[in-house]
Amino acid sequence: MTQIPRQPNTILIAGAGSCAVAALRPLLATGAHLRVFGPNPAPQITAWAEAGALSHIPRVLTFSDVIGADRLIAATGNTAQDIAAKDIAARAGLDHPTTGHVHFVGAGPGDPDLLTFRAHTLLREAEVILHDRLVPDAILALANPAAKIIETGKTAFGPSWSQGDINALLVAHGANARVVRLKSGDSGIFGRLDEEMDALDAAGIAYTITPGITASVAAAATLKTSLTKRGRNTGLRIITGHDTEGYADHDWRTLAEPGAVAAIYMGKSAATYLRGRLLMHGAEDATPVTIVENASRPDQRILPTTLLSLPDALDAVTGPAVLMLGLAPREAAAFALKEAL
């Protein structure tokens, strides 16, 4: 096979799809010689190649391609293929330690005062910040003024970054920069943390996790109630209304028991389904449910309701909300007790 002459500062990208596009964007202005490998290129890759910004080779990366290169970025959008590309680079002696680091940081429910001290420090030191749509401006304002800030939002039924593109962006920046991956609440609760860690593991990029206050904890504090209580519930469930297949299934019989407490995330559009399942398994119509919209933020709203009335009560809710099954605000609970006596 004829070898293409190498040039100084040559970066190879394994993959030519949307993940590769995300990985390439921050590299285009660096002056590096970019060589992209992969069939069926994304239109943007073709356009960049035609403009002379990079070279596109319409086949899968091989061992001979990496000899003499300075760096390889695996951005195929497929974990197994990315690992295979990294293995080729390692055999060619290209697998040098990276100088970057990714910090997964929980931004909490939205109130800047609820950030951890460590989160404050990492935001001030970050060179790149990749944040979710729900992270408010008040928290982003605490970041290093020189940091590159990129929103990687996911919007239900609207424009969104694909998870593959986010992974590629993390790998591209995390190889050489101090990156904060800022996620609303806690990164490990419905934050797709494992998928992003897998991508960094495949690329050999180091990372750490800084926990944050999750919405259900902030919501309970707002309600002045505890998430567990002797004689009421000895356990707490944190569940989602949706999973990758649609509505999420759960142990409905246990959730329907008197005294059960659960924090339900992403439950607005699934409310009718949730109500039906719980009632079917024996829950009382009058089971308290408190909707906490925009927990801890200036526009926070607390909407006490019952399981029977839950879908109707959610009609006016437009912001992110956590549904606190089995809990009522402390004042409402005290009033109900007084009435019963």
Secondary structure, 3 states (H helix, E strand, C coil): CCCCCCCCCEEEEECCCHHHHHHHHHHHHHCCEEEEECCCCCHHHHHHHHCCCCEEECCCCCHHHHCCCCEEEECCCCHHHHHHHHHHHHHCCCCCCCCCEEEEEECECCCHHHCCHHHHHHHHHCCEEEECCCCCHHHHCCCCCCCEEEECCCCCCCCCCCHHHHHHHHHHHHCCCEEEEEECECCCCCCCHHHHHHHHHHHCCCEEEECCCCHHHHHHHHHCCCCCECCCECCCEEEECEECCEECCCCHHHHCCCCCCEEEECCCCCHHHHHHHHHHCCCCCCCEEEEEECCCCCCCEEEEEECCCHHHHHHHCCCCEEEEECCCCHHHHHHHHHHHC
